[in-house]
Amino acid sequence: MKVFKFGGASVKDAAGVRNVAEVLKHFALGDLLIVVSAMGKTTNALELLAWDLADGRDAMERVGPLWEQHRVVLEEVAPGDGHSLHELQAQFERLRTLLRNGSSGSVDRDYDQVVSLGEVWSTLIVNAHLRHVGFASEWFDARQVVRTDGRHRSANVDWPACEALARVHLRPLADRPPVRLVTQGFIGCTADGLTTTLGREGSDFSAAIFAYLLDAESVTIWKDVPGMFNADPKRFLDTRLLSHISYREAIELSYFGASVIHPRTLQPLQRKQIPLFVRSFSDLSAPGSTIDDRSESDSLIPSFILKPAQLLISITPRDLSFIVEENLSDIFARFAQRNVRIDLMQNSAVAFSVAVDDSPRSRRLIEELRADYEVRYNEGCELLTVRHYDDATLERLTSGREVLLEQRSRATARFILK
């Protein structure tokens, strides 16, 4: 069994859906579980609906364009498929019902109920097209297996429950070859049946979850780039393909903000030694990238990640007492309560400095901290992380920039830049 994941860019329109089928035809003899993200910018559009719902605004007018987009694509790729059209209509009616019922009082819970529908719609369309072109497949609801807690918008997976559910709902399907299962990324379900989501870009994580539950041979993430690069090709010149890196290196890069692989994707694959491939859905001849347990290539090429829109926050006790464990415990608790992720931290005798995304949550947290601490911050910063650095690379990347904070370890250098 191989697990394939196709992101939103690969199914953004009818041509993209058809191309997914063309890719799959190259693997016609193998068993496949196919994880699909929402089409194109659908998640962004559904987020606007969720915010309208939270603020009590009428969002119905946003539904029409989404329906037309998905209906047109379905009719182009699976003409005459009345059953799939009926199923798609039913899922859109579910959205309208959510909007008519109004806010439940929990913004994050409502967000998950609304935004999760994008993956349901896209998988109905992809499955309809595959069947239309003679590629026998079966639609599978990921929520039957992906059991999570109730932490909406970034749910935690209940692995023992997932394994038990997979034995009942998933493995019997996988035991009937050839297997062609089309399922959703990004979404899960609580024990009481409430839909949850795994965090933005969580479809990669979904693919890893299914691979783990099925003891898959491999996972392939199909993207619009030919593999994993040492930097974002859209922001840097002369980037290089990372043709082979280890799980550990990929986890480090994802933790520091590399956008190719979701941060939680690698751990379940590493536990069962399932290799991960990153390949181009538009160029099957491109070699792509391989991530597995081999580490001999990790340090051959410096990798660098630039995170924009950062706040550098400095927190000092009002009496200029030392920053000690009691202060840090209180500060960390506040960041956790506000769900503000610290991207970098550093402390001196009397100050604790952190870099975080510039978000409304971060701004509110600053005001809360000011009740008990002296708090200063720099806005408009960028966080540069360089793995396996050399002096020439650091000089090139920081030249002409003001360095507000610097950290170095044996393998990693990090800078807050203005």
N, C-alpha and C positions, 0 to 999 in steps of 0.2 A: 504494500500500500504506500503510495506517495501522496503527500499533501501539497496542494498548490494554492497559493493565495494571489488573487488579482485585486489590485487597489482601484480606487475611484477613477484614476486617469485611464485605466485599461477598459472601463465600461462606461465612459462618459457619454457615448452616443451609440447609434446603431452600428456604425462602422467598428467601434471598439468591441461591442458584443460579438459581432461576426468574427473579429480577429481572435477573441478568446477561443471560439470554436476551432479556428484554424490552428492555434497553438496546441489545443488538446488532441487534434487529429494526429499529431506527431507522437502521441503517447497512447494510441488507440488500444494497445494490447495489455496495458497495465491497469491495476486498480487505482482509482483516484478519489480523493476527497477534495472538493474544490470550494475554497473559502472566498467569498466575494464581498467587497466593500460597497457602500452606497455609490450611486452614479455621480461622477463629476463633483460639482459643488453642492450636491443635495444636502449634505450634512450642514453646511453653512446656512442654507436656506431654511432648514428645519430648526436650526438654532434661533433664527430670527422669530420663527413661530413660537418657540418656547419662551423667549423673552417677552413677546406680546402677551402670551398667556399669563406669565408671572405678573405683568404690570396691569392686567385687566383690560388690555386693548383688544379690539376686534381683529382677529387674524385670519378670518375666513377668506379674505380676498387674496391671500398668499397661496391658498391651496390650489386654486384653479390653474395657475401656470405650472405648478409641480405635476398636477394630474395630466395636463396636456403633454408635458415633456415625456413622462413615462408611458402614457398611452400611445403616443406616436412611435416611440422606440419599439414598444412591444408589437405594434401592428406592422412595423417595418421588418422586424426580425422573425416574427412568428405569425404571419398573416393567416387569418381564419381560425386562430386558436381561441375559441370562445370561452373555454374553461379557464385559461390563464387570465383572460381579460376580466372574467367574473371575479376571480381571486384577487386581482389587482384592485378592482373596484371596491371589494369588501375591505381591503386594507386601507384604502383611502377613506372609506366611510368611518373606519375606526378612528382615524385622525380627526375627522369632523366631529365625531362624538366627544373626543377628548376636549376639543376646543369649545364645544357647546356646553359641556359640563363645568368649564371654568377651572380655576386654580384649586388644587387640593390643599394649599397652604404650605406645601414643600416644593420649593423651586427646583431643587436637584431631582426629586422624584418625578416631577412633571417633565423635566428635561429628558429624562431617560425614556419615558413613555412616548414622547413625541419624536425625539431624534433617532431612536432605534428603528423606526419604521423605514428609514432610507435603505437599510440593509435587507429588510424583508422585500421591499419593492424590487430592488436590483436582482436579488436571487430568483424571484419569480420570473423575471424577464430573461435572465441568462438560462435558466432551466428550460423555459419555453423554447428558446432558440435552439438549444442543443437537441432537444427532442425533435424539433422541426427539421433539422438537417440530418437526422438519423443517428445521432449520438445518444444512445439510450442513457437517461439520467433520472435521478429521483431527488426531489426537493426535500430537504431535511431542516427542521426547526432547531437551531442551535440551543435554544432555551430548554429543550428536553434533556440536555446533557450538561451544559455549562452552568453549574450551580454556584452561586455567589452569596456573599453576605449582603446586607442592605445598605452598603455604602455607595450611594448613587453617584454616578459620573466617574467613579474610579473604584469599582467594586473589587473585592478580594475573592479569589477563587477558593472554593471549598473542595480541595482535591479528593479526599475520601468519598465525598458525596458524588463528585463527577465520575469517579471510577465505578461506583455502584450503579449510577444511572447509565453509564456507557455499556455495562454488561447487559442491561435490560433493553435499551433502546438503540444502541449503535452497533455493537459487535455482531448481533444477529444479521444486520444488513451487510456488514463487511464480510460475513461468512458466505455470501451468495455471489460469487464472481460471475461476470465482471462487475465491479463496483463503480458506480458513477454517482456520487452524492454531492449535491450542490447545497451549500449552507452559508450562514451569515457569519461575518466577522463582527467584532466589537460588542456583541450583545450577550447577556446571560440572564439568569432568572433566580430570584430568591426562593426559599422553600415554600413560601405562601403564594408563589405565582406572579410576583411583580417583576417586570422587566428591569434589568440593570444594564449599565454600559461599563466597559473596561477602561475608559479613558480615550482621549483622542488618539487616532492612529492605532487603536487597539486590535485591529484585524490581524496584524502580525502575531500578536499574542494569542489570538483565537486559533490561528493555524498551529502554533506550538502546542496549545492545549489539546487539540484533536490528535496531533501527531503523538503526543505523550500517551493519550488514552488508547490509541490504536497500535502502539509500538511500531510506528511508521518507519519505512525505509529511509525517508528523507522529507524535508520541507523545501519547497521552492517558492520564493517571493518574486513574482513577475512585475517588473517596473518599467517606466519609460526611460530608464538609464541602463547602460550595459553592465552594471555591477556596483560595487561599493568603492567609493573613491577616498583618497586621503584628505579631501576637503570638498566643499560644495562647489561644483563646477560653475554654478551661476554667480558665485561671488569671487572666485579666485582663478587666476590664469595658471596654466601648466599643471593641472591636477593629474594625479596618477591613479590607475586602478589598483586596488588592493585585491589581488587575485586569490590570496589565501591567507587567512588569519585565524587565530584560535578563538574559542568561545570567550576566554578571559579577556582578550584584547577587544573583541566586539562589545562585550559588556562594559568595559571601561569607556570605549568610544560612545556608546549609547548613553551611559550615565552622564558624560560630559556634554551631551547634546547633539550628537550625530543623528541626523533625521532618517537615515535609511532603515534602521532597525529599531523597533519599539523596545524600550528599556527592559520590559519584563519577558521578552520573547525567548531569550537565550537560556534562562535557567532550566526550564523543563526539558529542553533539548539536550542540554549538557548532562542532566541527570541520567538520561537514557542513551547518550552518545548518538543522537540523531543529527546527521549533518544538515546544514542549512545552505542553500544555494540562492544567490541573488542574480537574476537573469533579466534580459531585455525581452519584453513581449513583442517588440517590433523588429528584432534582429536575433533570430534563433541561432545564428552562427557565432555570435559573440560568446566568448568563454565565460563571462560573468565572474562572480566571486564565490568562494567556498569558505564556510566557517565550520570548523570541527575542532577536535582536541589537539591538533598539531600546532606548535607554537614557533617553529624555527623561522618563520617569515615575519613574525610580528614586528620586529624592530628594524626591518630593512628600509622602510620608507617613513619619514616623519608625517604624522597626521595632524591636522589642525581644524578646530571647530570654533566658530565665532557666533556668540549669542548676543543679539542686539537688545536694545530697550531694557537695560539692567539698572537697578538702583543699587548703589553702594551705601549701606546704612552703617553708621557707627553709633554704638550704644554704650553709654558711660554711666556708672552709678553717680547720683547727685553729690555724694560726699567724697567722690574721687577715691573710694576704697577699692581694694584690689578686686578684679573680676575673678571670682572663685566659684566653686561648684554650686553654691546656693543660687548665685546670680544666673549661671548658665542653665541650671535646671528650670528656673522660672522663665527665662527667655525662650528656651527650646519648647517649653510647654505652650507658650503663647503662639509661637510659630505653628506648632502642630494643631492647636485649636482652630486657628485661622486657615489651616491647610495652605500655608505659604511655604513652598519648597526652597531651601537654602542651596544655592548653586556653588557658593564658595564661602568659607569662614576663616577668620584669623583673629587672634586676640593678643593684646599687649597687657601690661600690668593693670591698666584702668579702663580699657576699651575693648569691646567685642565688635568686630566688623563682619558684615555679611553682604553677599551679592544675591539679589533675588530678581525675578521678573517684575517689571513695572506694571502692576495690575491694581484694580480697585481694592482687592483684598490686601495687597501689600501697603497701599496708602492708608487704609483703615488701621492696619496693625501699627504703623508708625505713630498714629495719633494715640492709640491705646498705650503704647510703650512710653510715650511722653508723660503720662500720668505719674510714672515712677522713675524714669531715667532721663538723662540728657540724651537727645537723639538728634543727630545730624545726618544728612544724606546728600549724595550727588546723583543727579538724574542724567539720562541720556548717555549712559555708559555702555560699553561693550565688554563682554567676557571672552577672552581669547584663551583657548586651551591647546597646547601643543604636546603631542605624544611622541616620544623618541626624538627629542629635539636635538638640534645642533646650533652652534652660535650663528652660523650664516642664516638659517631659517628664522631664528628669533630676531635677528637684526632686520631682516627683510620685512617681517610681519609687524614690527613695532616702530619702524622708522617713521619719524614725523608725528608720532602720537604721544600724548601725555600718559605716563604710566602712574596710576593712582595707587595700585597695590600689586605686589608681585609675590608669587609662591613658586618654589621649585623643589621637586623631589628627583630621585635618580632617573625616572622615566618621563616625568610630566612637568611642564612649566605652564603657569597660569598667570594671566595679567588682566587687571581691570584698566581699560583704556578709555580716554576721552578723545 
